[in-house]
Amino acid sequence: MADTNETEQTLALKVGTVALTFAAGWAAQKLVTFIWAKVTGHDAPKDLDDEEVGIVSAVTFAAVAAGVGVLARRFAGKEAKRFVSRLASRAS
């Protein structure tokens, strides 16, 4: 029975992490796009290979987006673990 409970917790953690990662990634993308437009006065680049997008803008946007993406993934992972732990303690 303990193995089943542990398996359910592991599955819940994986599903929760995936769901929160997608949600956090979506929110992070929207936030970076919004802030980019406010700070630069231009829409965020959609195609970083486009010749009209300057190299500095492309690299800066890619770095900022990647950094925010890492923060979002880490946040999602920690929150999923915390949520599953809370559910497990209630079930016990």
HELIX and SHEET records of a PDB file:
HELIX    1   1 ALA A    2  THR A   40  1                                  39    
HELIX    2   2 ILE A   55  ALA A   91  1                                  37    
END                                                                             
